[in-house]
């Protein structure tokens, strides 16, 4: 069901009142799809700054000359790196030092399977992902990987540069509940953000869904 106009207006007013929309910034963007996948999967159900970021830096130290924003690593390279490390289990244990699972599957294996699935539809680079024309096929391919759900799907698109997606994680839901006094489901979160950005763009033309998501996430993850 589409989000009502009343909820859109209420959330838009909340954003104007509670967020500093004049000074929204965005962190550096990844230049390799492999790092987007690692960030996407290892940030799920985990603390981002104490878990995901150090893990990404360990990967970069081994394979990207210490720079997680380095360009041009292909998914073929990524799969090769996992195999060089001894496979998904050793990659998780010895390099990433993280044995977290999603739906009973090691996150390292989820990353490996996702990379393989994307290669199967001829996506091997970040540019391949960004320019892929059949979005339904791309989304269905990503969602076919065990452990990957709607939030992860949208977050991968965000990390790959899509400005029109939000990641409806726990922090976004907390914000929505605070603004609307009730929560909504993940797909309605995307609908809400899509409609709100149209309203906010009248005053803040540079604002995107991704930037709004990023601002809200940073505020709410910092709350104790």
ROTI-474508 format. One record per residue: x negated, y negated, z of N, C-alpha, C in turn; residue number from 1. Coordinates in steps of 0.001 Angstrom, whole numbers. Layout:
BEGIN
+---------+---------+---------+---------+---------+---------+---------+---------+---------+-----+
!      nX !      nY !      nZ !     caX !     caY !     caZ !      cX !      cY !      cZ ! num !
+---------+---------+---------+---------+---------+---------+---------+---------+---------+-----+
!       X !       Y !       Z !       X !       Y !       Z !       X !       Y !       Z ! NUM !
...
+---------+---------+---------+---------+---------+---------+---------+---------+---------+-----+
//
This chain:
BEGIN
+---------+---------+---------+---------+---------+---------+---------+---------+---------+-----+
!      nX !      nY !      nZ !     caX !     caY !     caZ !      cX !      cY !      cZ ! num !
+---------+---------+---------+---------+---------+---------+---------+---------+---------+-----+
!    -845 !    1190 !       0 !       0 !       0 !       0 !    -882 !   -1243 !       0 !   1 !
!    -509 !   -2206 !    -779 !   -1272 !   -3447 !    -847 !   -1132 !   -4227 !     453 !   2 !
!   -2189 !   -4964 !     809 !   -2170 !   -5782 !    2013 !   -1243 !   -6976 !    1795 !   3 !
!    -448 !   -7318 !    2810 !     530 !   -8391 !    2669 !    -145 !   -9757 !    2590 !   4 !
!     560 !  -10702 !    2000 !      37 !  -12070 !    1903 !    -196 !  -12688 !    3273 !   5 !
!     657 !  -12345 !    4244 !     487 !  -12876 !    5599 !    -858 !  -12441 !    6182 !   6 !
!   -1209 !  -11174 !    5980 !   -2491 !  -10670 !    6492 !   -3660 !  -11324 !    5755 !   7 !
!   -3515 !  -11543 !    4474 !   -4566 !  -12209 !    3703 !   -4787 !  -13624 !    4239 !   8 !
!   -3719 !  -14356 !    4430 !   -3825 !  -15731 !    4937 !   -4419 !  -15756 !    6342 !   9 !
!   -4008 !  -14815 !    7169 !   -4501 !  -14762 !    8540 !   -5991 !  -14461 !    8571 !  10 !
!   -6419 !  -13517 !    7748 !   -7834 !  -13147 !    7729 !   -8676 !  -14261 !    7120 !  11 !
!   -8171 !  -14916 !    6098 !   -8894 !  -16032 !    5486 !   -9099 !  -17148 !    6499 !  12 !
!   -8059 !  -17462 !    7273 !   -8180 !  -18515 !    8282 !   -9166 !  -18106 !    9371 !  13 !
!   -9147 !  -16836 !    9736 !  -10112 !  -16323 !   10718 !  -11545 !  -16528 !   10214 !  14 !
!  -11791 !  -16213 !    8959 !  -13136 !  -16367 !    8387 !  -13586 !  -17827 !    8405 !  15 !
!  -12666 !  -18731 !    8087 !  -12994 !  -20163 !    8098 !  -13296 !  -20634 !    9517 !  16 !
!  -12506 !  -20162 !   10466 !  -12641 !  -20624 !   11849 !  -13824 !  -20002 !   12574 !  17 !
!  -14107 !  -18727 !   12301 !  -15063 !  -17976 !   13116 !  -16423 !  -17755 !   12453 !  18 !
!  -16507 !  -17890 !   11146 !  -17756 !  -17603 !   10440 !  -18343 !  -18888 !    9868 !  19 !
!  -19623 !  -18932 !    9786 !  -20292 !  -20092 !    9181 !  -20446 !  -19843 !    7689 !  20 !
!  -19393 !  -20102 !    6947 !  -19376 !  -19762 !    5527 !  -20227 !  -20699 !    4676 !  21 !
!  -20651 !  -21805 !    5238 !  -21480 !  -22755 !    4483 !  -22915 !  -22265 !    4312 !  22 !
!  -23357 !  -21413 !    5222 !  -24786 !  -21055 !    5233 !  -25031 !  -19560 !    5108 !  23 !
!  -24133 !  -18874 !    4425 !  -24308 !  -17433 !    4253 !  -25512 !  -17150 !    3367 !  24 !
!  -26342 !  -16219 !    3830 !  -27490 !  -15776 !    3043 !  -27400 !  -14267 !    2898 !  25 !
!  -28316 !  -13722 !    2108 !  -28333 !  -12272 !    1924 !  -29778 !  -11820 !    1902 !  26 !
!  -30056 !  -10686 !    2504 !  -31429 !  -10193 !    2550 !  -31950 !   -9843 !    1159 !  27 !
!  -33254 !   -9579 !    1097 !  -33847 !   -9118 !    -158 !  -33102 !   -7882 !    -656 !  28 !
!  -33070 !   -7713 !   -1956 !  -32346 !   -6599 !   -2545 !  -33315 !   -5514 !   -3001 !  29 !
!  -32881 !   -4269 !   -2875 !  -33697 !   -3150 !   -3324 !  -33825 !   -3146 !   -4836 !  30 !
!  -34958 !   -2656 !   -5287 !  -35240 !   -2582 !   -6718 !  -35351 !   -1149 !   -7213 !  31 !
!  -35148 !    -188 !   -6306 !  -35201 !    1224 !   -6681 !  -33950 !    1925 !   -6154 !  32 !
!  -33305 !    2697 !   -7001 !  -32068 !    3375 !   -6623 !  -32313 !    4405 !   -5531 !  33 !
!  -33485 !    4985 !   -5506 !  -33815 !    5973 !   -4474 !  -33703 !    5373 !   -3084 !  34 !
!  -34186 !    4152 !   -2905 !  -34129 !    3506 !   -1596 !  -32691 !    3129 !   -1261 !  35 !
!  -31914 !    2746 !   -2262 !  -30480 !    2494 !   -2038 !  -29810 !    3736 !   -1471 !  36 !
!  -30142 !    4895 !   -2019 !  -29543 !    6146 !   -1550 !  -29963 !    6435 !    -117 !  37 !
!  -31248 !    6303 !     183 !  -31726 !    6546 !    1544 !  -31051 !    5608 !    2546 !  38 !
!  -30990 !    4323 !    2219 !  -30357 !    3347 !    3102 !  -28886 !    3700 !    3288 !  39 !
!  -28212 !    3997 !    2210 !  -26778 !    4312 !    2254 !  -26493 !    5491 !    3177 !  40 !
!  -27205 !    6573 !    2995 !  -26908 !    7808 !    3723 !  -27391 !    7740 !    5171 !  41 !
!  -28565 !    7203 !    5391 !  -29108 !    7217 !    6748 !  -28558 !    6100 !    7625 !  42 !
!  -27833 !    5165 !    7060 !  -27174 !    4151 !    7890 !  -25804 !    4614 !    8374 !  43 !
!  -25301 !    5714 !    7805 !  -23989 !    6222 !    8213 !  -24071 !    6833 !    9609 !  44 !
!  -23170 !    6397 !   10487 !  -23081 !    6926 !   11853 !  -24423 !    6824 !   12576 !  45 !
!  -25125 !    5740 !   12347 !  -26430 !    5543 !   12972 !  -26666 !    4056 !   13173 !  46 !
!  -27521 !    3709 !   14127 !  -27872 !    2311 !   14334 !  -28833 !    1883 !   13232 !  47 !
!  -28483 !     834 !   12530 !  -29227 !     475 !   11318 !  -30670 !      80 !   11610 !  48 !
!  -30876 !    -832 !   12555 !  -32210 !   -1391 !   12750 !  -33145 !    -463 !   13510 !  49 !
!  -32624 !     378 !   14377 !  -33499 !    1280 !   15128 !  -33666 !    2632 !   14454 !  50 !
!  -32770 !    2962 !   13536 !  -32830 !    4277 !   12874 !  -33148 !    4161 !   11387 !  51 !
!  -32274 !    3492 !   10643 !  -32408 !    3485 !    9188 !  -33641 !    2709 !    8713 !  52 !
!  -33847 !    1520 !    9242 !  -34952 !     688 !    8748 !  -36317 !    1328 !    9000 !  53 !
!  -36621 !    1822 !   10208 !  -37910 !    2497 !   10391 !  -38089 !    3702 !    9470 !  54 !
!  -37012 !    4429 !    9240 !  -37072 !    5579 !    8333 !  -37397 !    5128 !    6914 !  55 !
!  -36760 !    4067 !    6450 !  -37045 !    3538 !    5119 !  -38493 !    3087 !    5011 !  56 !
!  -38999 !    2495 !    6067 !  -40391 !    2053 !    6060 !  -41358 !    3237 !    6033 !  57 !
!  -41002 !    4342 !    6694 !  -41846 !    5539 !    6636 !  -41884 !    6093 !    5214 !  58 !
!  -40727 !    6104 !    4565 !  -40690 !    6569 !    3178 !  -41536 !    5655 !    2293 !  59 !
!  -41371 !    4355 !    2466 !  -42115 !    3397 !    1646 !  -43610 !    3502 !    1883 !  60 !
!  -44015 !    3747 !    3121 !  -45444 !    3864 !    3420 !  -46061 !    5044 !    2678 !  61 !
!  -45281 !    6094 !    2491 !  -45803 !    7297 !    1821 !  -45731 !    7183 !     297 !  62 !
!  -44650 !    6617 !    -222 !  -44418 !    6708 !   -1661 !  -44333 !    5374 !   -2401 !  63 !
!  -44185 !    4252 !   -1685 !  -43962 !    2963 !   -2356 !  -44982 !    1912 !   -1933 !  64 !
!  -46178 !    2353 !   -1583 !  -47265 !    1440 !   -1207 !  -46848 !     491 !     -88 !  65 !
!  -45993 !    1003 !     801 !  -45608 !     240 !    1971 !  -44510 !    -789 !    1754 !  66 !
!  -43903 !    -813 !     577 !  -42903 !   -1836 !     260 !  -41590 !   -1183 !    -143 !  67 !
!  -40602 !   -1223 !     763 !  -39321 !    -585 !     431 !  -38535 !   -1349 !    -629 !  68 !
!  -38984 !   -2552 !    -967 !  -38352 !   -3324 !   -2033 !  -39103 !   -3190 !   -3366 !  69 !
!  -40029 !   -2245 !   -3422 !  -40803 !   -2036 !   -4647 !  -39893 !   -1556 !   -5776 !  70 !
!  -40180 !   -1945 !   -7012 !  -39327 !   -1572 !   -8137 !  -39733 !    -251 !   -8779 !  71 !
!  -38807 !     257 !   -9577 !  -39104 !    1250 !  -10610 !  -39251 !    2689 !  -10155 !  72 !
!  -38942 !    3028 !   -8906 !  -38944 !    4448 !   -8578 !  -37659 !    5071 !   -9115 !  73 !
!  -37783 !    6096 !   -9917 !  -36631 !    6766 !  -10501 !  -36104 !    7844 !   -9557 !  74 !
!  -34919 !    8340 !   -9846 !  -34390 !    9445 !   -9053 !  -35175 !   10721 !   -9304 !  75 !
!  -35729 !   10858 !  -10486 !  -36622 !   11995 !  -10752 !  -37840 !   11919 !   -9843 !  76 !
!  -38399 !   10725 !   -9685 !  -39509 !   10529 !   -8743 !  -39080 !   10910 !   -7333 !  77 !
!  -37905 !   10457 !   -6945 !  -37393 !   10688 !   -5598 !  -37245 !   12180 !   -5306 !  78 !
!  -36635 !   12884 !   -6221 !  -36480 !   14332 !   -6059 !  -37846 !   14998 !   -5979 !  79 !
!  -38767 !   14552 !   -6822 !  -40126 !   15091 !   -6784 !  -40803 !   14833 !   -5449 !  80 !
!  -40563 !   13660 !   -4866 !  -41162 !   13332 !   -3571 !  -40631 !   14241 !   -2460 !  81 !
!  -39342 !   14530 !   -2508 !  -38757 !   15445 !   -1520 !  -39365 !   16832 !   -1669 !  82 !
!  -39544 !   17270 !   -2898 !  -40131 !   18588 !   -3137 !  -41598 !   18628 !   -2755 !  83 !
!  -42321 !   17536 !   -3009 !  -43722 !   17440 !   -2586 !  -43830 !   17550 !   -1068 !  84 !
!  -42871 !   16985 !    -379 !  -42872 !   17010 !    1092 !  -42501 !   18382 !    1643 !  85 !
!  -42099 !   19309 !     772 !  -41783 !   20665 !    1203 !  -40314 !   21015 !    1167 !  86 !
!  -39494 !   20156 !     551 !  -38064 !   20395 !     495 !  -37321 !   19556 !    1528 !  87 !
!  -36006 !   19664 !    1515 !  -35173 !   18770 !    2319 !  -35446 !   18884 !    3818 !  88 !
!  -35678 !   20101 !    4310 !  -35886 !   20284 !    5747 !  -37207 !   19662 !    6186 !  89 !
!  -38290 !   19966 !    5484 !  -39587 !   19390 !    5843 !  -39614 !   17883 !    5610 !  90 !
!  -38944 !   17436 !    4569 !  -38836 !   15999 !    4298 !  -38181 !   15287 !    5479 !  91 !
!  -37118 !   15900 !    6004 !  -36423 !   15327 !    7159 !  -37274 !   15391 !    8422 !  92 !
!  -37898 !   16543 !    8658 !  -38637 !   16749 !    9904 !  -39942 !   15969 !    9953 !  93 !
!  -40718 !   16062 !    8889 !  -42106 !   15605 !    8940 !  -42322 !   14197 !    8415 !  94 !
!  -41539 !   13795 !    7430 !  -41734 !   12468 !    6850 !  -40736 !   11459 !    7424 !  95 !
!  -39453 !   11768 !    7300 !  -38445 !   10829 !    7784 !  -38281 !   10890 !    9300 !  96 !
!  -38619 !   12044 !    9881 !  -38495 !   12253 !   11333 !  -37064 !   11989 !   11802 !  97 !
!  -36145 !   12593 !   11062 !  -34730 !   12392 !   11342 !  -33961 !   13622 !   10859 !  98 !
!  -33250 !   14261 !   11779 !  -32512 !   15479 !   11441 !  -30996 !   15268 !   11538 !  99 !
!  -30553 !   14040 !   11340 !  -29118 !   13777 !   11387 !  -28409 !   14494 !   10247 ! 100 !
!  -27130 !   14821 !   10493 !  -26328 !   15539 !    9504 !  -25047 !   14773 !    9210 ! 101 !
!  -24465 !   15066 !    8060 !  -23135 !   14584 !    7676 !  -22322 !   15790 !    7243 ! 102 !
!  -21201 !   16009 !    7883 !  -20355 !   17171 !    7569 !  -21156 !   18471 !    7565 ! 103 !
!  -22076 !   18587 !    8522 !  -22861 !   19807 !    8657 !  -24024 !   19935 !    7710 ! 104 !
!  -24291 !   18907 !    6913 !  -25396 !   18942 !    5942 !  -26449 !   17916 !    6353 ! 105 !
!  -27720 !   18328 !    6342 !  -28785 !   17371 !    6630 !  -28649 !   16153 !    5719 ! 106 !
!  -28857 !   14966 !    6291 !  -28781 !   13761 !    5471 !  -29804 !   13801 !    4327 ! 107 !
!  -30958 !   14402 !    4569 !  -31960 !   14514 !    3498 !  -31416 !   15326 !    2335 ! 108 !
!  -30635 !   16357 !    2645 !  -30033 !   17177 !    1592 !  -28922 !   16421 !     878 ! 109 !
!  -28158 !   15615 !    1630 !  -27133 !   14782 !    1003 !  -27786 !   13842 !      -9 ! 110 !
!  -28902 !   13218 !     381 !  -29630 !   12325 !    -528 !  -30102 !   13074 !   -1764 ! 111 !
!  -30661 !   14251 !   -1549 !  -31172 !   15067 !   -2654 !  -30043 !   15439 !   -3612 ! 112 !
!  -28928 !   15899 !   -3049 !  -27786 !   16301 !   -3888 !  -27191 !   15114 !   -4632 ! 113 !
!  -27137 !   13969 !   -3977 !  -26608 !   12769 !   -4624 !  -27491 !   12354 !   -5788 ! 114 !
!  -28796 !   12394 !   -5588 !  -29713 !   12058 !   -6681 !  -29526 !   13010 !   -7857 ! 115 !
!  -29394 !   14296 !   -7568 !  -29192 !   15275 !   -8638 !  -27880 !   15032 !   -9384 ! 116 !
!  -26832 !   14717 !   -8655 !  -25530 !   14460 !   -9284 !  -25597 !   13242 !  -10209 ! 117 !
!  -26280 !   12201 !   -9755 !  -26388 !   10999 !  -10586 !  -27218 !   11276 !  -11836 ! 118 !
!  -28276 !   12030 !  -11689 !  -29079 !   12394 !  -12862 !  -28235 !   13197 !  -13856 ! 119 !
!  -27308 !   14002 !  -13343 !  -26478 !   14841 !  -14232 !  -25580 !   14011 !  -15140 ! 120 !
!  -25331 !   12752 !  -14775 !  -24547 !   11862 !  -15660 !  -25451 !   10770 !  -16249 ! 121 !
!  -26737 !   11092 !  -16308 !  -27733 !   10244 !  -16976 !  -28004 !    8917 !  -16255 ! 122 !
!  -27902 !    8946 !  -14945 !  -28323 !    7799 !  -14137 !  -29613 !    8174 !  -13427 ! 123 !
!  -30689 !    7484 !  -13769 !  -31997 !    7792 !  -13188 !  -32657 !    6562 !  -12561 ! 124 !
!  -32165 !    5378 !  -12895 !  -32759 !    4141 !  -12391 !  -31667 !    3232 !  -11842 ! 125 !
!  -32097 !    2199 !  -11157 !  -31144 !    1214 !  -10650 !  -30403 !     542 !  -11800 ! 126 !
!  -31108 !     240 !  -12868 !  -30457 !    -387 !  -14017 !  -29425 !     549 !  -14639 ! 127 !
!  -29740 !    1849 !  -14708 !  -28758 !    2816 !  -15206 !  -27466 !    2743 !  -14400 ! 128 !
!  -27603 !    2663 !  -13084 !  -26443 !    2588 !  -12195 !  -25662 !    1309 !  -12441 ! 129 !
!  -26382 !     195 !  -12526 !  -25737 !   -1110 !  -12660 !  -25014 !   -1272 !  -13989 ! 130 !
!  -25467 !    -598 !  -15019 !  -24894 !    -774 !  -16351 !  -23992 !     389 !  -16781 ! 131 !
!  -23775 !    1355 !  -15887 !  -22948 !    2509 !  -16228 !  -21514 !    2047 !  -16474 ! 132 !
!  -20940 !    2449 !  -17576 !  -19651 !    1908 !  -18010 !  -18442 !    2625 !  -17430 ! 133 !
!  -18549 !    3931 !  -17211 !  -17387 !    4708 !  -16756 !  -17381 !    4728 !  -15224 ! 134 !
!  -16776 !    3715 !  -14620 !  -16806 !    3579 !  -13165 !  -16051 !    4724 !  -12488 ! 135 !
!  -14958 !    5182 !  -13083 !  -14219 !    6307 !  -12502 !  -15098 !    7544 !  -12432 ! 136 !
!  -15813 !    7832 !  -13504 !  -16719 !    8978 !  -13516 !  -17813 !    8806 !  -12472 ! 137 !
!  -18375 !    7613 !  -12389 !  -19433 !    7346 !  -11422 !  -18930 !    7538 !   -9992 ! 138 !
!  -17772 !    6975 !   -9677 !  -17222 !    7112 !   -8329 !  -16907 !    8571 !   -8003 ! 139 !
!  -16299 !    9272 !   -8943 !  -15959 !   10674 !   -8706 !  -17204 !   11536 !   -8538 ! 140 !
!  -18252 !   11209 !   -9280 !  -19515 !   11943 !   -9148 !  -20111 !   11741 !   -7767 ! 141 !
!  -20113 !   10509 !   -7298 !  -20661 !   10207 !   -5970 !  -19833 !   10892 !   -4887 ! 142 !
!  -18512 !   10806 !   -4990 !  -17635 !   11384 !   -3973 !  -17626 !   12909 !   -3997 ! 143 !
!  -18137 !   13514 !   -5060 !  -18193 !   14978 !   -5128 !  -19301 !   15557 !   -4255 ! 144 !
!  -20181 !   14699 !   -3740 !  -21279 !   15157 !   -2899 !  -20786 !   15315 !   -1469 ! 145 !
!  -20967 !   16481 !    -911 !  -20531 !   16730 !     467 !  -21257 !   15779 !    1422 ! 146 !
!  -20471 !   15107 !    2264 !  -21034 !   14151 !    3205 !  -20854 !   12707 !    2781 ! 147 !
!  -20437 !   12495 !    1539 !  -20252 !   11138 !    1023 !  -18759 !   10824 !     960 ! 148 !
!  -18362 !    9767 !    1668 !  -16971 !    9339 !    1668 !  -16809 !    7948 !    1089 ! 149 !
!  -15644 !    7357 !    1339 !  -15308 !    6082 !     708 !  -16221 !    4958 !    1170 ! 150 !
!  -16532 !    4909 !    2466 !  -17419 !    3853 !    2966 !  -18804 !    3964 !    2341 ! 151 !
!  -19318 !    5179 !    2265 !  -20641 !    5388 !    1650 !  -20617 !    5035 !     168 ! 152 !
!  -19543 !    5388 !    -507 !  -19397 !    5051 !   -1924 !  -19537 !    3548 !   -2126 ! 153 !
!  -18757 !    2778 !   -1387 !  -18802 !    1325 !   -1550 !  -20137 !     748 !   -1134 ! 154 !
!  -20727 !    1304 !     -78 !  -22009 !     779 !     387 !  -23108 !    1023 !    -646 ! 155 !
!  -23078 !    2164 !   -1318 !  -24075 !    2426 !   -2360 !  -23937 !    1410 !   -3490 ! 156 !
!  -22710 !    1112 !   -3883 !  -22502 !      83 !   -4908 !  -23025 !   -1272 !   -4430 ! 157 !
!  -22783 !   -1607 !   -3169 !  -23276 !   -2865 !   -2623 !  -24798 !   -2925 !   -2667 ! 158 !
!  -25443 !   -1856 !   -2207 !  -26905 !   -1818 !   -2191 !  -27482 !   -1908 !   -3598 ! 159 !
!  -26729 !   -1384 !   -4565 !  -27178 !   -1421 !   -5963 !  -26853 !   -2752 !   -6634 ! 160 !
!  -26265 !   -3694 !   -5884 !  -26085 !   -5046 !   -6409 !  -24675 !   -5464 !   -6740 ! 161 !
!  -23675 !   -4604 !   -6517 !  -22288 !   -4964 !   -6820 !  -21802 !   -5983 !   -5787 ! 162 !
!  -21419 !   -7200 !   -6197 !  -20995 !   -8219 !   -5243 !  -19536 !   -8102 !   -4818 ! 163 !
!  -18815 !   -7144 !   -5400 !  -17362 !   -7097 !   -5216 !  -16892 !   -5936 !   -4350 ! 164 !
!  -17778 !   -5420 !   -3527 !  -17426 !   -4305 !   -2653 !  -17712 !   -4663 !   -1198 ! 165 !
!  -16952 !   -4061 !    -293 !  -17271 !   -4119 !    1126 !  -17428 !   -2686 !    1634 ! 166 !
!  -18175 !   -2558 !    2720 !  -18350 !   -1252 !    3356 !  -17502 !   -1232 !    4623 ! 167 !
!  -16373 !    -556 !    4612 !  -15461 !    -592 !    5757 !  -15937 !     298 !    6907 ! 168 !
!  -17041 !     -99 !    7540 !  -17563 !     675 !    8657 !  -16953 !     182 !    9962 ! 169 !
!  -17492 !     654 !   11082 !  -16906 !     333 !   12382 !  -16926 !   -1171 !   12664 ! 170 !
!  -17974 !   -1880 !   12205 !  -18075 !   -3314 !   12479 !  -17040 !   -4114 !   11673 ! 171 !
!  -16833 !   -3718 !   10440 !  -15825 !   -4386 !    9611 !  -14434 !   -4141 !   10183 ! 172 !
!  -14176 !   -2912 !   10620 !  -12869 !   -2607 !   11204 !  -12655 !   -3375 !   12510 ! 173 !
!  -13698 !   -3543 !   13304 !  -13570 !   -4322 !   14541 !  -13193 !   -5774 !   14229 ! 174 !
!  -13800 !   -6319 !   13186 !  -13490 !   -7689 !   12789 !  -12052 !   -7799 !   12301 ! 175 !
!  -11652 !   -6876 !   11460 !  -10288 !   -6897 !   10929 !   -9275 !   -6788 !   12062 ! 176 !
!   -9547 !   -5901 !   13005 !   -8626 !   -5730 !   14127 !   -8561 !   -6990 !   14981 ! 177 !
!   -9698 !   -7641 !   15170 !   -9717 !   -8882 !   15946 !   -8941 !   -9982 !   15230 ! 178 !
!   -9094 !  -10050 !   13919 !   -8436 !  -11103 !   13144 !   -6935 !  -10870 !   12992 ! 179 !
!   -6541 !   -9625 !   12772 !   -5145 !   -9304 !   12459 !   -4369 !   -8734 !   13636 ! 180 !
!   -5085 !   -8432 !   14731 !   -4533 !   -7761 !   15913 !   -4065 !   -6339 !   15613 ! 181 !
!   -4491 !   -5807 !   14485 !   -4242 !   -4408 !   14151 !   -5293 !   -3979 !   13131 ! 182 !
!   -5528 !   -2680 !   13058 !   -6503 !   -2180 !   12092 !   -5781 !   -1739 !   10819 ! 183 !
!   -6549 !   -1564 !    9751 !   -6024 !   -1060 !    8485 !   -6987 !       1 !    7966 ! 184 !
!   -6561 !     784 !    6985 !   -7430 !    1857 !    6507 !   -8533 !    1317 !    5583 ! 185 !
!   -9466 !    2193 !    5219 !  -10635 !    1782 !    4446 !  -10267 !    1151 !    3111 ! 186 !
!   -9346 !    1760 !    2411 !   -8994 !    1232 !    1088 !   -8279 !    -114 !    1206 ! 187 !
!   -7485 !    -278 !    2241 !   -6840 !   -1574 !    2453 !   -7862 !   -2637 !    2859 ! 188 !
!   -8947 !   -2228 !    3509 !  -10025 !   -3179 !    3803 !  -10580 !   -3768 !    2508 ! 189 !
!  -10821 !   -2915 !    1534 !  -11323 !   -3389 !     250 !  -10305 !   -4320 !    -405 ! 190 !
!   -9043 !   -3949 !    -339 !   -7986 !   -4790 !    -909 !   -7912 !   -6133 !    -180 ! 191 !
!   -8010 !   -6095 !    1153 !   -7979 !   -7320 !    1941 !   -9120 !   -8251 !    1552 ! 192 !
!  -10335 !   -7729 !    1505 !  -11490 !   -8550 !    1157 !  -11369 !   -9100 !    -262 ! 193 !
!  -10857 !   -8288 !   -1182 !  -10717 !   -8735 !   -2573 !   -9756 !   -9909 !   -2679 ! 194 !
!   -8668 !   -9869 !   -1912 !   -7696 !  -10960 !   -1950 !   -8183 !  -12190 !   -1173 ! 195 !
!   -8836 !  -11951 !     -47 !   -9327 !  -13059 !     775 !  -10386 !  -13866 !      36 ! 196 !
!  -11228 !  -13187 !    -722 !  -12309 !  -13908 !   -1396 !  -11747 !  -14874 !   -2444 ! 197 !
!  -10618 !  -14541 !   -3029 !   -9970 !  -15446 !   -3984 !   -9548 !  -16727 !   -3271 ! 198 !
!   -9017 !  -16580 !   -2066 !   -8609 !  -17743 !   -1279 !   -9831 !  -18560 !    -860 ! 199 !
!  -10851 !  -17895 !    -353 !  -12027 !  -18586 !     174 !  -12864 !  -19236 !    -925 ! 200 !
!  -12833 !  -18661 !   -2114 !  -13634 !  -19213 !   -3213 !  -13190 !  -20612 !   -3633 ! 201 !
!  -11987 !  -21006 !   -3257 !  -11528 !  -22360 !   -3578 !  -12377 !  -23406 !   -2872 ! 202 !
!  -12842 !  -23063 !   -1667 !  -13697 !  -23970 !    -896 !  -15151 !  -23530 !    -892 ! 203 !
!  -15381 !  -22208 !   -1022 !  -16740 !  -21646 !    -976 !  -16978 !  -20830 !   -2247 ! 204 !
!  -17243 !  -21504 !   -3370 !  -17317 !  -20808 !   -4661 !  -18465 !  -19804 !   -4777 ! 205 !
!  -19492 !  -19943 !   -3941 !  -20623 !  -19026 !   -4019 !  -20423 !  -17761 !   -3176 ! 206 !
!  -19349 !  -17726 !   -2426 !  -19091 !  -16593 !   -1544 !  -18632 !  -15380 !   -2349 ! 207 !
!  -19171 !  -14213 !   -2017 !  -18754 !  -12950 !   -2627 !  -18282 !  -12008 !   -1531 ! 208 !
!  -17628 !  -10941 !   -1930 !  -17194 !   -9938 !    -961 !  -18394 !   -9377 !    -218 ! 209 !
!  -19450 !   -9087 !    -933 !  -20636 !   -8511 !    -299 !  -21245 !   -9469 !     722 ! 210 !
!  -21308 !  -10749 !     400 !  -21855 !  -11718 !    1345 !  -20963 !  -11860 !    2571 ! 211 !
!  -19651 !  -11820 !    2362 !  -18724 !  -11896 !    3488 !  -18880 !  -10673 !    4378 ! 212 !
!  -18953 !   -9509 !    3773 !  -19178 !   -8266 !    4510 !  -20473 !   -8359 !    5312 ! 213 !
!  -21531 !   -8831 !    4681 !  -22845 !   -8913 !    5320 !  -22808 !   -9834 !    6535 ! 214 !
!  -22135 !  -10955 !    6401 !  -22036 !  -11907 !    7500 !  -21257 !  -11321 !    8669 ! 215 !
!  -20121 !  -10719 !    8382 !  -19311 !  -10100 !    9431 !  -20092 !   -8978 !   10101 ! 216 !
!  -20737 !   -8133 !    9314 !  -21487 !   -6996 !    9860 !  -22574 !   -7478 !   10813 ! 217 !
!  -23308 !   -8512 !   10439 !  -24385 !   -9000 !   11295 !  -23865 !   -9563 !   12613 ! 218 !
!  -22730 !  -10229 !   12573 !  -22149 !  -10765 !   13798 !  -21683 !   -9655 !   14722 ! 219 !
!  -20976 !   -8681 !   14181 !  -20359 !   -7662 !   15027 !  -21345 !   -6578 !   15477 ! 220 !
!  -22368 !   -6295 !   14675 !  -23339 !   -5288 !   15131 !  -24194 !   -5831 !   16269 ! 221 !
!  -24274 !   -7163 !   16365 !  -25088 !   -7781 !   17419 !  -24338 !   -7871 !   18747 ! 222 !
!  -23040 !   -7647 !   18725 !  -22254 !   -7718 !   19951 !  -22508 !   -6488 !   20808 ! 223 !
!  -22616 !   -6690 !   22083 !  -22860 !   -5587 !   23018 !  -21536 !   -5118 !   23634 ! 224 !
+---------+---------+---------+---------+---------+---------+---------+---------+---------+-----+
//
